[in-house]
């Protein structure tokens, strides 16, 4: 039943909240809210619908919706400045204008006085959750109006979703140019919903591991190399596009810099959209679910190395005779220092609902243990079907709601020996001392000659590199004065390192300095 407001149709109420200079307003978007399960045909009360104008350099709206945007969208719709960044990890987007209306009881709405040739995003707040129209709109003088259909599904907040499986894969990378052996932790959580009429809400927090020397506040700037996440569903059709586009490699970075190549996405004028298949973790054609939030949260700790990814996402209803599905995927990295090859990496998981099964793969060189706290049992069997790298849960359900499991990762003995050799190479055996002083000491002559030629070589080397070294120290002392200079410096640094013109230690130190500088610019909003 619709709630009336003084007998005035809410469709005609439009509030334009300008966040900066006024824009030309000539366009109209007319739309309908559509329940994809067909459950909702008449809204109990008017729905708030908002259009926001994105700046030209904003990352696509469907990428914004893959991060943190619910609280910020609520603030924008009320004419307030968001307290949380609007989309993204490395930095948020600042819309230039917001237009807000109320829908009719049958889900119809109309947004008027919209600017032309500007990127416009549309979202609607239904039952406390903002639902996006994932594709941006673009109005022109030739086509100043658009018809849209904004999909959503009704929610049942009293029924708990079913956690069908937790899948864990751990891979090891040993490189002599790193100070640690890198452990890549790849997790997938599969959630199902058998209700054909309503979706279910899920909130789950996952602690993230960090490689040595990385602090929690720096990890968002390393998204794309040290951290990935996504949420996808097979219940809705995915959008695929050719990966030949220059934007494909830099998609789903939430506006951050491509730290591996020192570049940032540059968008052409017009509406933007990142295809689902462009996400590096989306290997099986899932639709990148946009409703809800995925938030990165720093956890206070003495080490400043604690953080979590919090997924607040709806699970679609059962459609076309198949259970509704949602997959949460997280890739994070840890490390075992070369000088402590027997070291361990530990992290915990507490699932808010019953977990039916758990599987894991600990690949070459990795030793994985998973112990259920206070349960006095292991989470996994030792192997699956004779494969020592594969493990499955010891019972069904694998975990009850609220039960904590502690994962401990280490290295097997051959890999530990490899790390020890990299950290402390075995010196050649010392020559036996000659006690006959009457014999000529040829070894002392050779040592003396080696010292003379060595000093000569060092002198020539110092003479040849003294001026460039001074320039290098001067460059390090003067940090880049703009964000563009930082990005250029990162790209140059990557080029020098790949060409082996920099040792690993210098590369890591300079790269961290530049990333810290980039974080300062992002925090202040400087260009």
Protein Blocks (a to p, Z undefined) as FASTA:
>chain_A
ZZdehhiafklpccdddfbdcdddfbdcddddddfklmambdfbdcddddddddfklccf
klmmmmcfklmmmmmmnopacfbdgeijkbccddfbdcdddddfkopacdehiaehiacd
ddddeehiacddfbacdddfklmcccdddddddddfkbccddfbacddddddddfkbcbd
cdddddddddddfbfkbccdddddddddddehiafklmmmmgojloccddddfkbccddd
dfkbmklmmgonlopacfknopacdddeddddddfklpmklmnopacdfehcdddddddd
fklpaccddddddddddeehiacdddddddddddddfklmmbccddddddfbdcfbdcdd
ddehiacddddehklpafbdfbeehiakbccdfbdcfbdghiacdddddddfklmmmmmm
mmmccddddddddfblkbccfklmmmmmmmmmmmmmmmmmmmmmmmmmmmmmmmmmmgcf
bfklmmmmmmmmmmmmmnopacfklmmmmmmmmmmmmmmmmmnopZZ
